[in-house]
């Protein structure tokens, strides 16, 4: 599995120009790539203002998702990330997507909304567990940014439900150490690969420098290769991953538990 993460500077609340920017980036992706990961809220960045949220949020059948489906079909790789979504009934979501070349789309809503910003007041948290996506022989799970801080939310039980965790993010450089530490920890404790794709640039919430996006293997080692255009790549080996699990079968000692999906924001 060849994976690519594309860090880039998101233009605030400008859906059309961000789509143009991403189209340019996708044209530079190496043709044997299987999955491309984009940052969190890739067409808007984080919007706190209620009126602007209502103006920019889209249905899952809207322009952004239809554009993603055309891109995935044209380029022949899956595309993951998150966008500002609405259900059309006054609820707004930080909605992650996984769009496949054949047109299949999987969605999951960000569960843990960042309390230091107004995200927890203006967005609705996810109410279902992230699904496991089956793609080209791999089992994949998708979470968003702040979800990374909650290990129960990503626990790979029972018996290795997934192999790869994708984390589109908008994580400021002031907490870069924690970002990389948490991605590495999720990889080790779940015996999986993790991909953290972070935006670049800056906004009123912080700075997002280049070099923050990372790809970790199941031993917690950063295996990314950075190209001149800033894209990061890694080749993921499912056979090696499964052999590593059998050499050190920590998953067999995992504690069983259930998750109470009462509202995350209390």
C-alpha positions, 0 to 999 in steps of 0.5 A: 500500500502506497500512501501520500499525505498532502499538507497545505495552507488552507484558505479561510472559508474559501471552498472553491479556491481550496478545491482548486488548490487541492486539484493542483496538488493531486495532479502531482501525486505519484501515479502508483499511490493507493490513498491520499490523505488531506488535512482536517476541514480541507475546504474551509479550515476551522470556522467559529462564526455560526452564520458563516458555518451555516453558509459554508456547510454542505450536505454529503451530496453536495459540491465538495463530495461530488468533486472528491468522487470525480477526483478519486475516479480520475486519479484511481486512488482513494481520498481521505480528509474532513469537511464542514458538513450539515444535515440540512436540519441545523446541525453542523459536523466536522465530517471525515470522508473516505472516497474510493475510485469506484464511487463508494464513500464512507463518512464518520463525524468527529466525536471529540470537539475541541473545547478550547475553541468554540467547536464544541459549541457550534458543531455536533459531535459524532454519535457512532463508532468510526466504521472499519473501511475495507480497501485493497486488502486493508482494514482502515479506520478514520478519526479527526484531529482531537480524537487522537487524544482518546485511546479508547476511541481507537482501540483495536479490539477485538483481535485487530479490527484494522491495520491503518489509522488515518488522522486528518488534522489542524494541529498547531505547532505549539503542540507538535510534540504531543501530536507526534507522540500520540500518533506514535502511541496509537501505532504501538498500542494498536499494532497498526500504521498511523498517518497524521496529515496536518495543514500548513500556514497559519490562522488566528488559532495558531501556526502550522509549520511544514514537517508536522505531518507524519507516518508511523509504523507499528513500532512507532517509527516515523517512516515518511519520505518527503518529496520536494513539493512537500508531499509525504509518502510511505510504503506500508507492508501488510504482511510485515504488519501481521507477522509483527503481531504474531511475533509479539501478540500483545493484542491477545492480552487486550482488555475487553470493554464497551463504549458508552456513546452518550454525548461527548460534550457535557 
